[in-house]
Amino acid sequence: MSPASQLEFAKAGVMPSRLSTYDDKFFKDDASAKDMQQWTDYAKRYGRMEKTPKDFSKLSEEIAKAIQKVIVQGGDPKAALDEAAQTYNAQRS
């Protein structure tokens, strides 16, 4: 969550969570950054934030694994998501 890491995320195409990150010259010079700024402005005006669990990164990891099983290995989508949910829920107990 540091300013430096948020800038690196932005350069990778991920909207930063720190408003101060948008002060960097990257957002003035890069076309994709300008697009990201517009989406952030839109989210500030019209968006709603939803609560996410503290271990959201673990949930994201399990979902990413499920997507890989489906796309790369040709797995069944429901089975892959069921397995992801089971794995995620098991580590939360």
C-alpha positions as CSV (number, residue, x, y, z in Angstrom):
1,M,0.0,0.0,0.0
2,S,3.0,2.3,-0.1
3,P,3.0,5.2,-2.5
4,A,5.9,3.5,-4.5
5,S,4.0,0.2,-4.8
6,Q,0.8,1.9,-5.8
7,L,2.7,3.7,-8.6
8,E,4.1,0.4,-9.8
9,F,0.6,-1.1,-9.7
10,A,-0.7,1.8,-11.8
11,K,2.1,1.3,-14.3
12,A,0.9,-2.3,-14.6
13,G,-2.6,-1.1,-15.3
14,V,-4.1,-1.4,-11.8
15,M,-6.0,1.5,-10.4
16,P,-4.2,2.8,-7.3
17,S,-6.0,3.0,-4.0
18,R,-4.1,6.1,-2.9
19,L,-5.3,9.4,-4.3
20,S,-1.8,10.9,-3.9
21,T,-0.5,8.4,-6.5
22,Y,-2.4,10.4,-9.1
23,D,-0.1,13.4,-8.5
24,D,2.8,11.5,-10.1
25,K,3.8,12.7,-13.6
26,F,3.0,9.3,-14.9
27,F,-0.7,10.3,-14.9
28,K,0.1,13.4,-16.9
29,D,2.3,11.7,-19.5
30,D,0.9,8.2,-20.2
31,A,-2.2,7.7,-22.2
32,S,-3.3,4.6,-20.3
33,A,-2.8,6.5,-17.0
34,K,-5.1,9.2,-18.2
35,D,-7.7,6.6,-19.0
36,M,-7.2,5.2,-15.5
37,Q,-7.7,8.7,-14.0
38,Q,-11.0,9.0,-15.9
39,W,-12.2,5.7,-14.4
40,T,-11.1,6.8,-11.0
41,D,-13.0,10.1,-11.3
42,Y,-16.1,8.2,-12.5
43,A,-15.8,5.8,-9.5
44,K,-15.5,8.7,-7.1
45,R,-18.6,10.4,-8.5
46,Y,-20.8,7.4,-9.1
47,G,-19.3,4.3,-7.5
48,R,-19.9,2.4,-4.3
49,M,-17.4,0.6,-2.3
50,E,-18.2,-2.9,-1.1
51,K,-16.6,-4.5,1.9
52,T,-14.0,-7.2,1.1
53,P,-12.6,-9.7,3.5
54,K,-9.2,-9.0,5.0
55,D,-7.9,-12.1,3.3
56,F,-9.2,-11.0,-0.1
57,S,-5.8,-11.7,-1.7
58,K,-6.2,-15.4,-0.9
59,L,-9.7,-15.4,-2.4
60,S,-8.3,-13.7,-5.5
61,E,-5.6,-16.3,-5.7
62,E,-8.0,-19.2,-5.5
63,I,-10.2,-17.6,-8.2
64,A,-7.2,-17.1,-10.4
65,K,-6.3,-20.8,-10.0
66,A,-9.8,-21.7,-11.0
67,I,-9.7,-19.6,-14.1
68,Q,-6.4,-21.2,-15.1
69,K,-7.8,-24.7,-14.7
70,V,-10.7,-23.8,-17.0
71,I,-8.7,-21.8,-19.6
72,V,-5.4,-23.6,-19.7
73,Q,-6.4,-27.1,-18.7
74,G,-9.9,-27.2,-20.1
75,G,-11.5,-27.9,-16.7
76,D,-15.2,-27.6,-15.8
77,P,-16.0,-24.0,-14.7
78,K,-18.4,-25.0,-11.9
79,A,-16.0,-27.7,-10.6
80,A,-13.1,-25.3,-10.6
81,L,-15.0,-22.6,-8.8
82,D,-16.5,-25.1,-6.3
83,E,-12.9,-26.2,-5.5
84,A,-11.7,-22.6,-5.2
85,A,-14.6,-21.9,-2.7
86,Q,-13.8,-25.0,-0.7
87,T,-10.1,-24.3,-0.5
88,Y,-10.7,-20.6,0.4
89,N,-13.3,-21.4,3.0
90,A,-11.2,-24.2,4.6
91,Q,-8.3,-21.8,5.3
92,R,-10.7,-19.3,6.9
93,S,-11.8,-21.8,9.6
